[in-house]
Amino acid sequence: MPVLTGAETALVVVLILCVLVGTLPVINTGLQFLLLPVHAFRNHYGKAAPHHPRIAVLIPAWNEALVLGPAIERLLQLEYPADRLRVFVIDDASTDDTPAVVAAKIEAHPGRVVHLRREQGGQGKAHTLNHGLDVVLADEWTEAVLIMDADVIFARDSLRKLSRHLADEKVGAVTAYIAEGSRDRNYLTRFIAIEYVIGQLSARRTQNVGGAIACLAGGAQLHSRANLEAIGGRIPTGTLAEDTMTTFEGQLKGRRMVFEPHAVVLAEEPRTIDSLWKQRLRWARGNVQLTSIYKRLWFRPSDQHNLGSFAFGLAWFTILLLPAFMILAAAGMLALLLLHSDIAEFVFRFMWISAACIYLFSMLFAVQLDPRIGRQSWREALMFPGLGALLLMAIALFPHLFEDGLAALGLPLNDETRILWAIGFYLWGPISMLGIWLARVVEKLPAGRFFAGLLLYICGYGSLLCAITVDSYIKEWRRADAAWIKTEKVGRVES
């Protein structure tokens, strides 16, 4: 091993720190699952109590005829006092049979369903909701407002589990666990199901512990009247992430947001990479916008809210900057390889062995949180990091097996090939994102869905989210059209 000069040693230390910083998203995931059991002791249940405020349900609807009927019917069958629940469908100038579906429900349930028609639509979900809020908040009958999507199906006990938290006047809003609920699942919806377990049942429980919620799920958020009035009685319209901005604004006004993991709402999710890309691009661009809007909030603790805490900021930015962290780690590893290959190999093994431990711990924990999803999506849980990342974990754990395997194939390692393999390993993060971009392209070709799925299993679902985030950077930098694109739903949710 060559002796390093003082300058080289300092550079090595800097590069190692770059790699460690680049692995912050993985570290944050591990911390999230380590803190998860604390939710059993630090939660809001001690202040919750049976509570049944008069709830106005707002359903924004644009061409939702295929899904709206079952959603309304299930709402009216919930375990909630019938005289304290009214459903308002805000019809955003639909051109399909949405008005007819609503009319049939009004006839079947007189006094419980209301049709609010907008003759000029297409402005986006927030504008549609504000039309409904103008109506329901003008009526003193309304004590709380449930905002939902037209395609979701509420479990029968979900609303009363949400409303019990509003017994505490300090709580401004409560959100439910949105679970993937398609009848005819495919590989992508199963990946999404695992993502929702990690991102909701785990992450939002941890946010409950920290006292700051990043986002009330757009498909199921129950607001107290006082919370909506405190933020001006309107849903913010200046961003593509209106749900998150509403969540932030309520907390900035000093009210608590609560995630209720036992209130289950089933939703239909995209079945193709392209449709998922369009949906998540809207979310990612909205988060980029909000990061700028609240630039004076980050890492500035306040007695009024916990949004400025270090823990919340770390969680926010490890998601927002996930591609940047991935590229930083790859660049650091590549520079270490050029400077000192033995140190690079040690750091590589340390990094991927740590990643393997965190992956195994978190995924085994995650599939226990929702056993239904664990049974249905066990392959996607196993392959969530992607086959490429799993192979790197195995190589880090058992390097001699890799070398022996190559030798058995007649490809023994020498100094030149060892460097080439190392470059491929160290650059796997950026390579996997390029693989996902390719998957989106080939998906539209004949037999493309098979190859797109194969690429997703190889590159990993996390790389898909990273690639979408990179696209959001590009779209925001170019100031691309920010029109609100509706996610198409056709009624695949289990009823």
N, C-alpha and C positions, 0 to 999 in steps of 0.2 A: 504494500500500500504506500503510495507516494506521500512524502511529508508536505503538508500545506504551509504556505507562508501566512503571516498574520492577516494580510489583505484577503487571501483566498479563504481563510477560516471565517472571517467576517462575512464574506459573500455567501459561503455555505450556510451559515446561520440564518442570514436573511432569506435565502431560498427555502430553507426548511420551514421558516416561519410563514412564507408565502404558501407553501403546500398545506400547512396546518390551518391557515386562514381559509384556504380553498375548500377544506373539508368541514367548515362550520355547519353547512346544511345537514350533514350526516350526524355531527355532534349534537346539533339542536334536536334532531329526531330522537336520538338516544335520551337526551334530557327530558324530552316530552313524555316518553314512556316511563322514565324513572319517576317523574312527578305524578303520573296518572293515579297511582294508588292513594295519593293524598286527597283526591276528590272524595273519597269515602268519608273523610273527616272534615274537610273544608269545602262546604257546599251551601246551597241556599235552602235546603229542605227544612231546616230548623225554623225558618221564618215563613215557610209556605203553609197554607191552610185551605180547606175547601172554600172555594170562592167562585161565584158565578155572575160576573158582571154582564150587562146587556151588550152583546157583541154584534157589531156590523161587519159582515164578511165582505171584503172587496175582491172581486175576481176580474182582473183585466183580461179582455177577450178580443182577439182579432182572428177571425176565421178559425174558431175552436169547436166547430160543430161535432167533430169526431170524438172529442174528449170531454166536452163540457157537461153533458148529461149525467154520466156516472159520477163526476166530481160533485155536482150539486146534490145528487141523490144521496151520496155517502155523507155529505155534510149534514143533511137533514135527518140522518139516522144516528148521529153521534150521541154519546151518552152525555147530553147537555140539555138543560131545560128548554123545551121548544119555544116558549114565549120569550126567551132571552137570546134568541139567535135569529138574525135576518141576513139573507144573502143578497148582495147587490152585484149584478153582473154589469161591468162597464164595457159596453160593446163599442169597440174602437173602429166604427164604420165598417164592420164586417161585410164581406160580399158573398159569403156562403150561407149555410142554413143556421148560423148561430142565433139570429133573432127568433127563428121558429123553435129551436130547442129551448130557448129561454121562455118563450110564450107557453110552451107545453108544460114547463115546470111551474110557471105562475098559475096556470089553470089547475094543476094537480095539487099545488100547495099554496092556496090563496093567503096573501098577507105575509108570507115568509120569503118570497123571492121577488126581487125588484129588478127591472130592466132599465139601465141608464144608457141611452144611445148617444154616441158622438157622431155627428154627421161628417166631420172632417178629422180623420185619424192619421196614423202613420208618423206621429211625432215621437213615439217611444213609450215604454212602459211607465216611466215616471209621470209624464203628462197625463196618461190615461188614469193612473191612480189618483192624481190630484183632482181630476174631474169628479171622481167618486168621493174623495175626502171633502170636497166643498159641500157635497150633499149630506153626508152622514154626520159631519161635525156641526152642521147647522141645526141638527136635531138633538135636543137635550136627551132624547132616549139613549143615545150612544154613549156607553161608558168605556168601551174598548173597541179596537179595530183589528181584525185578523186579515192580513194581506197574504194572498196565496196565488199560485198559478192555476191555470184552468185544467191542467192535466193531472194534478196530484190527487192521490187518494189518502185520506186521513184514516188512521186506525180509530176504532170506535171510542177508545178512551183517551185519545191524544189531546183533545181540546181541554178537557177538565184537568189533565196533567199540566198543560200550559198555564191555564188560568189560575191555578192555585198559587203561582208565584206572584201574581198581581195583588194578592192579599197584603203584601208588603208594599207600602206606598213609595218606598225608595226604588222599587223596580220599575223601570220604564217600559221594557219590552222583554219578551221571551221568544226563543226560537226552538224549533224542533229538529229532530234527526231526519234528514232527507235521505232515504235509502233507495238505491236502484231497485225498481220493482217490475221490470218488463217480464212479460210471460215468456216470450221467445228470445232468450238471451243469446248473445253471441260473444266472441272473445273480447270485444271492446267494452261492452256493457259489464262484463265480469271484471275487467280491470277497473272500470269506473266504480264498481261496487266496493272493491278493496280500497280504492282511493278515498271514498266517502267514509269508510270505517276509520282510516288513518286521520283524515282531515277533519272529521266531525266527532265521532265517538271518542277519539283519543285527544286530538288537538284542542277541541272546544271544551272538553272537560278540564284540560290543563289551563285553558283561558279562564274558566270559572274559578279555578284555584287562584290565579293571578289577579282576578277582579277586573279584567279587561277583555271584551269580546271583539274580535276583528270584524265579523260580519254576521248579521241576522240573515238566515237563509231566505232567499227571495220567495221560495215556494211556501213558506210557513213562518210568519212572524206576527206575533200578537203584541200590540201596543196598547198601553193605557191611554185614555184620552188626554191626560195631563202631559204625557210624554210627547204626543203629537202636537199639542198646542204649544209646548215649550220650544219646539223647533220650527214654529211658525205655521203649523197645520198643513204643511206641504212636504212632499218628497222632493229632495234636491234634484234639479234637472241639468246641472252643468257638468255632468260626468257620465261615463258609461257604467260606473259602479254605484248606482243610486242606492242599492241595498247597504253597501259598506259605508257610504257617506251618511246615510240616515243613522246607522249604528254609531258612528263616531259622534255625530251631532248630539244624539241623546246622552251619551256619556259625558260629553263636554259640558252639558247642562247639569251635570251632577247626578244623573240617574243611572242605575245599575242595569246592565243587560245580562240575561241569564240564558244558558243553553240547557235545555231539558232533554237528556238522552233517551228517556223512556217514552217520549211522545214521538211516535213513528209515523212518518208520512212517506208513502211510496211515490216515486216519480219515474217517468219514462226518460231515458237518456239516449244521446246520439249513438247510432250504430255504425257510423263510418268515421274514419279519421278526419276527413274533410269537414263533415258537419260538426264534429267535436272541436276541430281547430277553430271554426268560425265562432262557436259559442265561447270557448275559452279565450280567444283573442279579444273578444269584447271585455271579458272579465279582467284580463291581464292589462289591457290598455287603461281600463278604469282604475286599476291599482296604481299604475304609473302616474296617472293624473292626480290621484289622491295623495301620493307621496309628495308631489310638488305643492298641492293645495295646503297640506298640513306640515310643511317643512319646518315650521317653528314649534312643532309639537314633539318631534322625535327626540328621545333620550333627555327629556326635560321633565322630571318628576313633578307631580302636582298633588296637592291635598284634595282636589276636587274629583280627580279621576286617575286611572292607572295606565292610560294610553301612552304616557311619556316615560314609563318605566323601562329599565334596561332590558328586562326579560321580554316585554312585548315588542320593543324595537328590534331585538335580535331575531325573534320569530318572524316579524314582518319582513325584514331585509334579507334574511336567508332564503325566503321564498321569492321575493322580488328580484334579487340579484343572483339567483341560483345559477344561471348560465355563466355569469361573470366569475363566480366562485369556482365553477367547474374548469373554466379556461385558465384561471389563475393557478389552480393546482397542477394542471397539465403543463403549463409553461414553467412552473417551478421545478417539476420533475424533469422536464427536458433539459433545463439549464443545469441541474445537478448532474444529469447523465453526462453532459459535455464537460463538466468541471471535474467530477469525481464519481465514476460509475459505481464503485463499491458503496459509497454513502447513498447514492441514488437507489441502489437495490435495497439497502436497509430501510430507507424511508418508504419505498414502494411497499415492501412487505408489511411494515408497521401500519401504514395507511389502510391497506386492503384487509389485513387481519382484523383491525379495529372495525372496519366497515362490515366485515362478515359477522362479527360478534353483535354489532348493533342491529344488523339486518335480521339475524336469527331471533334475537331477543324481541325486537319490536314486532316482527311478523307473527311469531308464535303468540304474543300478547294480543295483537290486533284481531286475529281470527277467533279469539275467545270472546271478544266484545260483542260480536253479532254472529252467533253460531250458524244461522241460516246462510249468511254470506260465506262464512268459512267453509261450509259444506259445498256450496254451489260454485265457489270461485277458488278452490284450493290450488288449482294449477296456476292461476293468475297470481295468487299470493306467493307461490314458489318462484314464479318467473318475473315478479314485479321489477327487480333491478335489471332484468334482461339477462339472456344467456351469456353475453359477453362479460358482464360484470361478475356473474357467478363463476365463470372460468377464471377470471383474474383473482377472485377470492380463493379459489382452489389452488391456483399456482402460488399465491402468496403463502398459503398454509403448507403446501406440499411441493416445493420447487423441484425436488429430485424426480417426482413422478412425471412432471412436464418434460424434463430433460430426457428421462428414460423413454418416454413415449415418442419423442422425436427421433431418438436413436433407433427405436424399434421400427420406425417408418423409413429408416435410411436417411434421416435428416439430422445428423449429429450437430451440436452447437460448436461453433468456433467463435473467435473474437468478433469477426465481421457479422455473422448471423445473430450473435447474441445482442449486438447493438441494434440491429434492425428489429428484432423482436421487442426489445426494450422500448424503442421509439413507438412501436404500435401499441404496446401496453400503456405507456404513459400518456399517449394522446387519445386513449379510448373515449374519454368523455366527449371531446369535440367531434370525433368520428361518429359516435353513436347519434349525436344530434343531426349530422348530415344524413345518416341512415334513415332517420325519421322524416326528414324533408323528402328523401327519395320515396319513402313509403307513401306519402301523400300524393306524389306524382303518379306512381305506378298504380295506385288504387283505382284510378279512373280508366285504366286500360283493360282489355279483355283478360279475364282471369287475374286481374290486378288485385282483387281483394285478398286472394290467397297469399300473394307475395307481400302485400302490405302487412297482413297479419304476421307473416313469418318475420319480416323486418322488425315489427314491434316486439315480438317475443325475443329477438336477438338483441335489440338495442335497449329495450326497457321502457316502461311507462313513464318513469321519471324523465328520460331523455325526450319523450314526446312533450311533456309539460315545459321542459327547458327550451325546446325548439319554438314552441308557441310564444314563450316569453321573449325570446330573441326577436321574433316577428313583431311583437308588441313594441319593442324598443324602436324598431325600424319604422313602423307605422306612425308612432308618435313623433319621431324625429322628422319624418317627411310631412307631418301634419296631414295624414291621409284622411279620407272621408270617414267620419265617426258616426255614420248612420246606424241606428239601432236595428240589428238584424235578428229577426225572430227565429228561434229554434223550432223546426217543424216537429210536431207531435201528431201521432195518428191513433192513439188509444191502445197501446200495448201494455198498459199497467194492469197488474193483477187487481181485481176488485174484491 
